[in-house]
Amino acid sequence: MSTSGISPRRPARPTARRARRRPRPWQLASAAVALGAVCIPTAPLGAMTTPLHGTVTGAGKPLRGVRVTLFAGSHTGVRALGQATTDGSGSFTLSTSRPATGVLYVEAGDGRRLRLRSVVGVGDGGGVRARSVNTVTVNEVTTVATTYALAQFSDRRGIAGPGPGLQNAAATSFDLADPATGRPGGAVTSDSANSETLATLNTLADMISLCATGTPACAELLRLATPRGGAAPADTVQAVLNLVHHPTSSPSALHALARQARVFAPGLGAPPSAWVLALRRTASELYAPGRIGFDAKGNVWASNNWLPGTRQSSPFVTVLEPAGRPTLGSPIRGGGMDGGAWGLAVDHNGSVWVPSYGGNAMAKYSADGTPLSPSTGWRNGGLVHPQGVAVDQRGNLWIANSYGLKGAAGLGGVVVYPHGDPAKAFTITDPAFNHPFALQIDGRGRAWVTNSQISFAQLMETRQTGAPGSVGGSVTVLGPDFKPIRTIRNDALQGPVGLALDSRGNAWVAGLLSSAITEIRPDGTVAGVYRLPRRVLPWSVAVDGQDRVWVAGFGNSSVSLLCGANTAACPPGAATGTVLSPPMGLRNKAIQHLTAVQIDASGNVWLANNWSKLLPPTGGEGLVQLVGLATPVCTPLTPLPVRPPSAGCSPGTAMAGPPIGSADRYTVRPGDTLTRIGHAHGQHWRTLYRSNRSVLGPDPHRLRPGQRLTLP
């Protein structure tokens, strides 16, 4: 029986008329490919002088007479560049060259149920180096790797979409599978922590091989890979794509089916809870990472609590390229770093700010990794164990001055560096502040701050007794004028730590000791409390490009996924707050005790392995990349999650809502309704209409992109 998955379904027809949205160019091109309207130019793009030699195999044997097509995919769409047919040994030759942008991939199939894929080239425009291969093996393993890595850029027949996410995703496919040999990639085989991913990769490949032998089991695969309420996949690529989007589908039945093949080894010895491919990424000095952030190219920045194998504060910041290798001189030392805390923000110049928890300071690094802060960091504002940081629309840096997880109640405040200038630092105080932890900026320039109100001793006592404590906690909202607006309290806010905002301005708060996620509307009212199993101890929250909510579990080393405010992005019957992952979350041998979860522009879910053991506290090893599971977001996140448009993200793309300088104005975007705009800004749609009748005219539902509305 197929269970509900975690992929978006087709949105229902809205009752209100939405602002007209133009089709994305790459979507039109992909639709043409799906209908078979593929243009194969007589003069391929670019000077194609390099031969691409390949072999197509299925179930471990060469496939003869199979049609092979070379495709180029980019933000402008999908284009077929050439075709060939395999000979008796399964071999073919095509002419190719390194793509200028986007990706090159080959596709082979029998025109019926078997379809195989492999990436053969990555162009410029991403955070990874351009590369291509001259020899390729197209088989089940490369098909799984390509489909998972590029799941968020694939429709039924084509791979295309905006950069840098497209190129970065293609580079990850090389890590999952070596296109030259058709074997699992080095990232999968070189780290024992990825052994479960190796077995899952092989099991998925075994499933595909059933369609290479023409057995009745192929039809059963397509049936079991059909999402609840969705259409059956037409071929093997679509079947695997369905499993990426719906990873909880039929684990037992599909596992039993794969065991009929046994072509690839080692495979899973037992059914998984979900069809997930996880890659642990390790590097020198990457140890006990606390927080994660992405720059515009998709490079992964992480703070480090401790030096490897110790509990001595780390002086290093880690930077990995999108495919997981150190870059920009990582590990970076200097700038006053002394134990990276739970905070990291990228400003409008691409500079990265990281709090130095042990140094009671802020460290700053240029976009190329050069320390910009002094050797002691900047301590302006009376910093004491700073944690969360965020940059607002005017470039102001906000810092949660936590005073640590130990100490008397009522300590802490928020320090602001106006326009990123430490010399002008000032401190915001309020009686509600109580060990501030996380800090995020909404679309109106308001700062949302969690008051953790916990001590380290209470956390350990909770772990030992197995029962959440009652320590209290709250969320304080500060206006763009730096004045407190309100403080929200709720019984579920027990030791609130991480929070994230969705595209509508709702705040999602992790209650560490209540194992609950609290949804708070923009006007400060609590919209819902969503309970997770007691052992989860949620630490961090991230929201993807369709407002689905991802939760990092510190207690049981898991990732949970909740349906967000956009229920159209959830399976049929799901409501806001419905848990879409397995009850205890997505789990994998690579995942340890987590303090951070973030989504990148390729749709990967990144996790920070902060601790490997709770008693005694022992640092965690590396970052974990869950490949292709989430809807991409523009990076850096400034401030709300926005799905990348067809032309790609640009500075200010994620600046949802009005700029600080005109905080009472809003520009209508495609897809907006008055109800949605009002919900995001704490106003009823009728109130908005009364204030904007002269702009909107007699029909309150006829919005046009670009209209400027007044927010009462």
N, C-alpha and C positions, 0 to 999 in steps of 0.2 A: 504494500500500500504506500503510495507516495504521500509524504508529509509536506506541509507548507514550506516554501523556500524563503529566500531573502531578496529576491529580485523584484524590481518594479514591474507592475503590470500596466497595461494601457489605461490611461486616465479615463474616468467616466466623463461623459459630455457635461460641461458646466451649465448650471442653470442661469448664471449671469453671463452676459456677453463680455468676453475678455478683449483686452487690447490685442490687435492683430499681430501675429508673430510670423515673420517671413521664414520659409523653409531654409535650413542650413544647406549651403552648397554641397558639402560632403554627404549629407543625407540624400539629396537628390541623385547624386552620382551613385551612391550605394543602392538606391532603389532601382536605378537603371540596370545595375549589375544583377540584382535579384531577379529582374524580369528577363534577363538574358540579353539586354541591349548593351553589349560590351563592344566598344570600339577598339579594334586592333589595328593600330596605325601601320602603314607600309614603311614609314620612316619613324622608328621608335624615338622617344624622347632622349635627347642627348646623344653623344657619340658612343654607341654600344659596340665596343671593339673587343671586350673581354669575354671569352667563352665561359659559360656556366655548365659544368659537367655534373650530371646528377643520376641518381638511382632511386627508383620507387620500389619499396617493398611493403608487403602486407603479410602478417602472421609469420614473419621471418623469411619470406620467399620473394624473389623478384616478381613484379607484376608486369606482364606483357600487354601491349596495346592500350595502355592507359594514356589519356590526354593530359598533358601538363601545360599549365598557363603561368606565365610570369606577370605579376601585377605590381603596379606602383600605387601606393596609398599616401595621401597627404591631406591637408586641410581643405583642398579643393575637390577632393573626391578620389575615386578608384579608377584606374586605367589599366587595361590589359596591354602588355608590351610585346608579347610574342607567345607562340604555342609550338609544342612538339609532341610526338607520340613515342612512348617507350618501345624499345626493341625486345628481343627475346630474353635479354639479360636484365630487363627493367631499366635500361640506361636511356638517357636523353641528353641533348646538348642544346642550349639556348645562348644567345648573345646578350650580354648585360654590361652595366657599368655601375659604379657606386652612385646611389641616388643623391641628387643635390640636396633635397629635403625629404622628409617623410620616411617611408620604409619600402623595401622591395620584398616580396614574398612569392613563393611558388605554391601552386595548388594542383593536386592530381586526384583523379577519381574515375570511376567507371560509369559516371553519368546517372547512377541510380542511388544506392544508399551509402556507398563508400566514398568519402572525401577526405583527403589528407592535405596537410599544410606544413610549410616551414618558412621562417624568415631567413632571407639570404643577404639583406643589406639594411643598414641604418644610416640615414643621411644627417646632415648638419641641422642645427636648430634646437637640439635638446641639451641636457646637461651631461650627455655621454659623448664619447668620441665617435665620429663616423667610422663605419666598418662595413666590410662585405666579404663574402666567401666566393671562391671559384669552384668549389666542389660541395655538393649537397646530397644528403640522404633523406628522402622524404618518407616518413613512416609514422607509426602510431605515436611514438614518443615525441617526435617533433610536433605532431598535431596537438597533443595535449599541452605542450609547452607554449606553442603559439596561441592557442585558444585561451588559455588561462591568462597569459601575460597581456594579451590584447583584447580581453573580454569586453572592456568598456569602449572599444573602438570598432566592434564587429557587429554587422547585421548578418542576414542569412547568407550573403554571397560576397561581402567585401569588408576590407579593413581600411579605415580612413578616419581622420579626425584632426583636431588641433594639436599643435606642438606647444610646449615641449613634451607634453604627456605622451603623445604617440611615439616619439622616438625613444623616450625613456622606457616605455613599456616594451618596445621591441628589443631593447638591450637586455631586459630581464629574461626574455625568451631564450637568449643565448646561455644564460645561467642555468635555466631549467633543462635545456637540451643542447647538445653540440650538433649544429646542423650538418657539419661535415661527416660525422660518423653515425648520427642518428641515435646516439646513446645519451643517457642522462648527463647533464652538465656538471662542471666542476664544483659549482656552488652546492649542488645536491650531494655529490659523492665525497667531497673533501672534509665535511664536518659531520661527525657522528650525531650531532644534535638534529641533523636533517634526515636521519634514517627513516622516520615516519613519512616524510615527504617523498623520499625515494620509493618506498613501498607503495604509496598512494599513486604516484606517477605511473609506476609499472602496472598497477591494478587497472587504472583508467585506460592505459594503452592496451591491456588485454581485452577490455570491453570492445574497443574499436576493432581489434583483430577479428572479432567474431563476424564482422561485416566483410572482411577480406576473404573469407572462406566460403561464403554463401550459405551458412547454416541458418536454420530457423531462429537461432538465438539472436540474430541481428534484429529481427522484427521485435523480439522481446526487449532488447536494449532500447529501441526507439520508444516503445510503449512505457517502459519504466522511467525514461528520461523526460516524459511529458509532464510539464508543471500542472499543478492543480488549477483547473479552469482555463488552461492554455491549449494551444494546438500541438499536435505531435510533431517532433522534429522530422525533417525530410531525410537527413543524412547524419553521418557521424560527427561532423563539425558542429552542427546545430545541437546534437545530443550532448556533446561535451560542454558547449556554451550554456545550455540549460542547467547543467550541473554546477557551473560556476555561479550562475545567478540564483540557483535554488540548491545549495549544497547539502541540505538536509533531505533531499529526495531519495527515497527507497534504498537506504544504505545496505540493509541485509540482503534484499533481493538482487541488487546490482553486484554486490560482492560475490554472491553465490554464482551469478552469471559469469563473472570474470574468471572464476576458478575453472570454468570449462575450457578456457583457452590455455593458460599457463605458458604463454610465449615469453613473457618478460619476468625476470626475477631479480631481486626478491620482491614478492608482492605482500599485501596485507594478510596477516594470518587470521584476522577477525574483522567484521564489518566496522567501519569508522562511524563516529557520530555525525560527521559531516565530511563532504568531499572538498577538503581544503589543502592547498599547497602553501606551506610556510617555509621561509628561508631565514635561518639565523645568520646575521651579518656581524662578524667580529673584526676587530682591528686592534692595533697596538694602543694601549691605554684606554680602550673603550670598556669601561667597567662601572657597574652600578649606575647606569645612565638614569637621569631623573626626568628630563623633559626633552621633547623633540620639536623641531620646526623646519620648514622648507623655505628655501630662497626661490627667486623667480625661475631659475634653471631647473629646480627640482632637487638640488643638493640637500642632503639630510644633515642638519646640525643637531648635536646632542650635548647636553651637559653631563658631567661625570661626578658622582658623589665622592668616590674613594679611589685610591690607587689600587691596582690589581692585587688581590689576595690580602688586602689589609683593610683597616677602617681609618686610614689616614686620608685626609682630604686631598682631592686630586687637583693639580694645577693645570689640567688639560681640558680643552674643548675638542670634540670630535666632529669632523666633517666627512661624510661619505658622498660619493657621486650617486645618482639615482639607482644605479645597478649595484651599489653596496661596497665599492672600493674606496679607500681613503683618497681624498683630494684636497687641494688648496693647502698642502703642507701639513695635513692632519697627521698626528695630534698636534694641535696648536697650543703653545705654551706662552704665558705672558699676559699682560693687560690686567694683572691683579687677581687672576682667578685663583681661588682657594676653596675648592669644594663646590662644584656647580649645584645650584638649587633647582627647585621645581619652577623654572621660568625660562623663557627664551622668546625673543621678539625680533622681527626684522623690520627696520624702519624704511622710510620712503626712498632713501638713498641706497638701499641694499645692505646697509650695515647691520650687524647682529649684536644684540644686547643680551648678556647672560648674567644673572645675579651670582655673586660670590658669597655663598652662605657663610663659610668660615671666615672670610675676609671682611664681612660686613660692608660690602662694596658692590659696585656694578662694573662689569668688564664689557668692553666694546671692541668689535672686530670689523674690519672693512669687508666688502664683498669678496675680496680675494684672500681673506684670512689673515691680514696683517693686524696685530693688536694696535688699537687706537687709544686705549686708556693707559694711564700711568701704571707703574709697576705695582702700586698698591691698590689699583682700581680707583673709582670715584666713590667717596664716602659721603658726599654732600647730601644733606637732608637728614643726617643722624641715622643712617641705616643700621639696623640690627637684624641679622639673619633675614635678608630679603628673599622673597619667594616669587610669586607670579608677577609678570611684567607684560605690558601691552603698549602699543603705539596707536594714538588716535588719529583722526583725519587731518589734524593740523600739525602732526609730527611731534606732539607732546608725548613724553615717556612717562607712564604711570607704573609705580612700583608698590607691590604689597609688602609693607614693612612688618614682617610677621612676629618678630621677637622670638622665633623658634617654637617648637612643639612642646617645650617645657616652660614653666613659669606661671606667674600669677595671672588670674583672669583679668581681662580688660586691657591688656597690653597691645600695642600695635597701632598702625595708622597707614596712610597712603602717602607716599612721597612722589612729587611730580618734578620732572626735569622739563621745563617749558622749551618746546622745539628741540628737545634733546640736549639742552645746555645744562650741565651739572652746576655751573656757577650760579644759575638762577633758581636753584632748587627751593621748593617750599613743601611743607607738610600739611596734610589735611587730617584733622582730628575729629572724632565723634565718639560719644559714649558707647555707641553700638559696636565699635571696632573691638574685636577679640581674637587676636592672633590671625590677622588676615592671611589668606593663603593664595587663592587663585584670583586672577583679575582679567576681565575681558571688556572690550569696547563694543557698544551696539551701534546701529546705523545712525543714531542721533548724537553720537559722541558721548553718550553716558557710560560710565564705568560701573560694571557689576563686580562686586567683591565678595568672596566667601569668607565668613568668620569661622575658622575651624574649631576654636574653643576646645581643643583636646591637648592631652599630654602624651608623650611617648609611653609613659608607664601605663596609662589607661589602655593604649592600643595593645600592649603586650598582655595585659590582664585579660582583655577581651579575647585574644587569641587562645590563651590558656584555658579559659572557662568555656569558650565556644558560644557565648551569649553576647550580643551587642550591648554595649554600655549605654547609659543615658547621660550624655554630657552636654546636650544642647548644641546650638549653632544658629547661624542666620546668614542672610545675604543682604548687603547694603548697596544701594544704588546711588551713585554720585552724578550730578549734572555736569554738562560741558563747561559750566562756570565754576566747577570744582567744589560745589556745595552739596552736602548730603541731601537727597530727596526723600528716601524712605529706607526702612529696614524691614525685611520680610522674615517672619519666623513661622516655623511649622514643626510639628512633632517628628516629621521624617528627616529634618535637617539635624541629624546627630553627627557631629564632626564632619561638616561639609568641607570637602577639599576641592577637587576639580570641578569646573563648570565650562559649558560651551553654549554659544548662541546659534540658533538656526536662522535661516534667511528671513523669517518673519519677525525676528526679534525676541522670540521666546528663549528663556534661559533654562538649560537642563543641568541640574546640580547633582553631584554624586555625594550621597550621605554615607561616609565610610563606615560608621558604626551602626547605621540602620539598614545597610544593604538595600537602599532605596534610591531611585532616581526621581527627583522632584522637578516638574515642569512649571515654570513661572511665566506668566504672560508679561508683555511689555509694560502693562500698567501696575505690575507688582502683585497681582492676585495669583493664587496657586491654581493652576489648571488641572493638575493631577499628580498623584504619587504612585509610582510603579515599583512594586517590590520584586527584588531578586532573591535567590536562595541565600540564607543567612551567611554561608561561608564565602560568598563572593567578595565582600568588602570592597565595593567599587571605589576606585581612586580617581579616575580620569574619564572625561567624556569628549567625544568628537562628533561632529555632524557632517554628513557627506553632502554631495551636490543635489540630492533629492530629499534632504532634511531627515534622513534616517539617522538614528542615534546609536553610536558605538560606545561601549563602556568597557574600560580596562579593569579587570578584577585583580586586586592585590592579594586577596586571601586565598583564592583557589586557582590562580594562574589561568585566567580565562578571558575571553572577549565575548560580551553579550551584544546583541543587536536588537534594538527596539524600533517599532514603527513610530515615526515622528508625526508632526502635525500635518504633513502631506500624506494622507492615507492612500491617495491614488498611486503612490510609489510602493505600496505594500501588497501582499497577496490578497486575493478575495476574502472578505470577512474580517480582515485585521482592522483594529481600531488603534488610535493613538495610544502608545504605551504597550501594545501587544509585543511580547517577546518572540522574535522571529528565529532566533538561534536555538540550539538545544537547551534544555532547562538549566544545565550547569555551564552554558556558554560554549563557544568554540574553543577547543583545547588541542594542544599539540606538544610533542616532546620538546620542541624548541622553545616553548613559552614558559617563563618563570614568573615570579611575583612582579606584577606590572604597576607602574605609576603613571604611564603616559600612553595615549593612543592618539594618532593623527592620521589624516587622509592626505594623499598626494594627488598631483594632477594626472596621474596614470590610473587612479582607482585602487592603488594599493593601500592596505591598512598597516601602519607602522606602529610597533609596540616597543616600550622600553623595559627590558629585563632588569629591574632595579635591585631586587634581592633574589638569590638562589635558595636561601634558607631563611626561615623566620627565627628559629632558635638554634644556636645563637645567630644574630643577624649577620648574614653573609652576602656580599655583593653579587649582583646578577651579571650575566655574561652576554653582552651584545644587544643588538636591536633585532627585532623579528619583523619580517615583511610577509604579510598575508597577501598573496598575489591575486590581483584583479577583482576583489570582492566588492568594492565600494564604488559609488558614483563619484567621479573625479571632482575636485574643487580647484579653483585658481589659488596659486601660492605666490607670495606669502599671503596668509590669511589676514586681510586688512579691511574691515574687521569681521565681516560675516561670510559664511560659505556661499560661493557662487559657482555654478557649473560652468566650465570653460565654454565660451562661444566658439563658433566655427572658425573664426579667424585667430583664435588663441587668446590667452589672457594678456592684458596690457596694464601698465600702471594705472591703478584706480578702478580696475574692473570689479574688484570685490568691495568697492566703496558703496555698498547698498545704503539707501537712505540719503538724506540731505547732508551736505558738508557742514562743518561746524559754523562756518561763517554765515550760513543761512539755515540755521537749525529748525526754522519754522516753515520750511518749504520742502516739497517733495516732487521729483520728476517721475512721471509715469513711465513704466517699463513694459515691454511686451509680456502679456500674461497677467497683468495686474487687474484687480477689481477693487472697487471701493471697500468692500468687506475686508479683503486681504490687507490693503493699506491701513485701514482703520485698526485692524487687529494688531498689526505690527507696531502701531504707535499709540495704542490705548484709547482709541476713539471709535465711537459708533459710526457706521457708514452714513447714516442720515445727517449726523453732525458735520461730517466732511462735505457732504453734498451741499448743505446749507451755506457753508463757508466758501464753496467753489462753484456755485450755480452759474456765475457769469462766465466761467471757463468751460464748464461741462455742457451747458445748455439744458434743454428740457428733459433729456434722458440721462438719469444718473448712472446707467450701465454702459453708456457709450464713451469709453475712455480711448484715448489715442496716445501712443508712445510720444514722449516729449512734452506733454502738457505739464505745466507747473502748478501744483496744488498748494494751498495754504493749509498748514496743520494748526488747528485751533489750540 
